[in-house]
Amino acid sequence: MKKELIFVGLGRMGQGMTTRLVEEGFVVHGFDANEETRTEASAQGVSVTGSLVEAISKMSEKKIVWLMVPSKFVDDVLTEIIPQLSAGDIIIDGGNSFFKDTLRRNEELKKHDIHYVDCGTSGGVQGARHGASLMVGGDEEVVSRIKEIFETLAATNAYAHVGKTGAGHFVKMVHNGIEYGMMGALAEGMSFIEDHKADFDIRVNEVLKPYQHGSVIESSLMNWLADSYQIEGHLESIAGIVPQGETEPEMEFIAEHGKTKILQAALEQRKETRQESSRIGTLISAMRNQFGGHAVKSKDS
């Protein structure tokens, strides 16, 4: 495979991924609607263009287009680029698209003989830059042609072709549900410790050390939570409200099936913070900010 692709979306995740690809010898033609973001990506070696149309035109052979845009914009981007693509070209959706939307888009693209591959991406901003977790769905022959891209972007043993088109985003959706439950449990536990620290003169920052290292609950989420405690005044500045993220409707879809009681509880936990702020809401917001750069509500806003 020629090491060349088009990358649409150069934000927090996209910039880390394109920088990694460039470092590994790929030619990356990139576009983002934000001029400042384009400038930053250009400084990292991405061949940045001033328009989406121009980015697509830069690749003369069979085109591989990676989309790393918010799920609500995917249809708009597809509408713009489909006329510029030819039979046999490949689109990879690496964002948080709902798997049902992925299936619909795949059927539409089949009419143009364009291949659609879905890639659930996890690991946050640091994972995007240094090695992400990738869950890929798509036709076996198509995925095999572009697997070098996934292998380059993934951490060690963190890439898998999990099934046909739609499987990548379905598996990532379930991953997000597990993540909701884990974040809720960590936030509840640390909040409960804080509530009782006076009873035992508990040093909260010291508690985090054994939790992070060697325990059965050690995890990236635990590390990100610990990082939040280490930033002086950081947690105190965050309002105890968890904003609704783009994946929450997908979590509702899973919960409707009635077999995911922990996820249902985690959803209710987040919604309750929008009615009455809480320390649990602060801790969940802090974790989301650490791994994905998600905006937090400040206590002053």
N, C-alpha and C positions, 0 to 999 in steps of 0.2 A: 504494500500500500504506500502511495506517495504521502509523505508526512505534511499534509496541507488540509486546512479546513476553514470554514467561515464560522465566526462566533458572534451571536447576537445577544447582547446583554453583558456589559462589562462592569457590573456593580460589585458588591462585596464578594460574592461567590465567583462571578465571572472573571474578575480581575485576577484572583488567585489561581484559578484554573488555567487561564490563558498564559499567565506568567510561567507556570509549571510546564506547559506545552512548549513554549518558546525555548525554555532552558533545555528541553529534551530534543531540540532540533526541528520542531514543527514550524511551518509557516502558517501564521494565524492572521486571517483578515477579519478585523473586528469592527463592530458598530454598537454604539449606545446613544440613546437620545440625549443624554446629558453631556454637554461639551467638556466640563471639568473631568468627568470620568473618562472620556475619550483621551484627553491629554495625559492623564495618569497612566492609562493602558499603553499609550504610544511610548512613554518613557520606559516601559518594561519590555519593549521590543515587538509589540503587537502592531501589525500593519493596519492602522486605523483609517477609516473612511468617514466622510462627512454625511453619508446617507446609507440607508439600508440597501437601496438599489445598487449603489456603487460597490458595497461590500460583496454582494452576490456576484456581480460581474467580474470580480477580481480572480475568481477561480474558473479557469477555462475548461478544464476537463470535467469528469463526473463530479458533481458538487456534493460536499458533505457539510450540512449546516447544523450547528449546535445551537439550540435555543436555551438561554438561561435568563428568562424573563418571568415576572410574576404571572401566575396562571391566568389571571383575568385579561392579560394582553396577548396570550398565545394565538387566539383566533385572529386578532387584528394583524399580527405579524405574518401568519400563514396566508391571509388574504393578499397581503402585499407581495410576498415572495413567490407564491405558486406560479404566477405568470412568467417568472424568470427561470423556473426550473424545468428540467427535461426528464423524460422517462429514464428510470434507473438511478436518479439522484436520491440522496438519503437525507432525511431530517431526523435529528436526535432532540427530543425534548427532555432536558435535564432538570426541569423545575418541578414544582409541587402540584402538577396537574392531577385532577381527579381522574381515576382510571376510566370512568364512564365517558368522560370527555376525550380521553385518549383513544378509546375504541371508536367513537364517532369520527374523530379526525382521521384515524387510520382508514376508515371506510371511504371517506371523502378523497383522501390522497390516492387510494387505489385506482380511482377513476382517471387519475393522471399518470398512473404507473410510477408514482413516487413512493419510496419506502419510508415507513415511519417507525422509529425505534424510540422506546421510552426508557429513561434512565432515572431511577430514584437515587437521589444524591444526599448523603448524610455526612456529618463530620464538622459542620459549621465552617466558619471562615478559615480557621487554621487547617482543617481538613482539605478545603479547596486548594490551599496553597501548598501543603506538604504531603497530601495523600488522603483521598476521601474514601468513603464507603459507597460503592456503586452497585445498584440492583437493576439489571438491564432486561428489558423485554423486547422481543422482536424475532423475525424470521431467522432461523439458524444460519442460513447461507449469508444473509445480509450482515448479521452481527459478526460473523467470523471475518468478514472483509474489513471491519473497522475496529476489531478488538484491540489493536495496538493503541488506539486513543484511550480506551477504557483502562488498559493495563498501565498506561503512562500516568493517568490521573489518579489511579487508586493507590491506597496504601497496600502494604504487603498482604496478600491473601484477602483483599477487601473488594475484589471485583467478582461478580458472578452473573452469568446469563441465566436468569431464573425462570424463563418461560417465554411464551409467545407475546406478541404485542399486547400491552395492557398489564402484563404481569409485573413489570418493573414498578409502575406507579401503584399497583395494588399492594405489592409487598412493602413499598415505602409507606403507604397509608397505614398499614398495620404496624410498621416500625414506629410511626408517629404516635399511634395509640399507646404503644408500650412506653414510649418516651413520656407521654402525658402522665401516665401512672407513676413512673419512676420519679419524675420531677415533683409530683404532688406528695409522694411519700417522703422524699428527702426534705422538702420544705416543712411538712408536718412535723417530722422528727426533730429538726433543728429548732423549730419554733417551740416545741414542747420542752426541749432542753433549756432554751432561753427562759421560759416561764418558771423553771425550777432551779435556775442557777444559784439563786440566793440560798436555797435550802442546803446546798452542798458546797457552796463557794466554787462552783464549776467554772473553769476557764475554757470558754467556748472555743477559742482558737486552738487550744491544745487538743480538744475533743476531735477536731477535724483531722489531725495527723494520723491516728490509728484508723479512723474511718476511711481515709484516703489510701492507706498503704497496708496491704495484707489482709484486710477484712473482706467479707463476702459482699459488701456493698461498695467496694472501691469501683470507680467508674469515671469516665470523662465528666459526667454530670456532677459527680461528687467533687472533682477537681475544680470545675468551673464555679461551683458554689463556694468552695474554699477560697478561690481567688477573689470572689466578691467580698468576703470577710476581711481579706488582707488590704483592700483599698480603703484607706482611712476616710470615713464619712460617706462612703459610697452607698451602703445600704440605707443609711439614715436619710439620704436624699431622694430615695425612690418611694413613690406612693404605692400603697399596698393594693394596686389594681392591676390585673392581668388583662391587657387589651385582647380583643378577638383577633387571632391571626388568620392567615389565609387557609390554614388546614382545618380550622374548627368545623366547618360544614361536613368535611369528610369524617371527622370523629363522630358527628351526629349520625351519619350513615351507618357506621359500625355499631354504635350504641343501640340503634333501632332494632338490631337483630336479637337483642336481649341476652347475649352470651358473654358480655364484657362488662361485668359489674364494676371492676376497678376503673376502667375507662369512664364509665358513666359517673362514678364518684368524682373522678378527676375533672370531668367537664363541669359538674355542678360546683365543685370547689372553685374553679376559675370564674364561673358566672357569679357566684356569691360575692367575689371581691369587687365586682362592678356595682353591687348594691351596697356593700359595706366593706371598705378597705381593711386589710389585715396584714399581719406580719407574714403569713403564708403567701399572700399575694406579692409582697415585696421580694421574698426569696425566689419565687418562681420567675418573676420578672427579671431578677438579677441573673438567673441562669440563662434565660432566653437571650438576654443582652450579651452575655459572655460568649456563648457559642455561635450565635447567628447575627449579632449586631442589631437585634430587634430593638426598636425604640422603647423606652420606658417612660412612664408618666412620672414626672418629678413632683415632689410635694408642694412645690411653689406654683405649679401650673393649674 
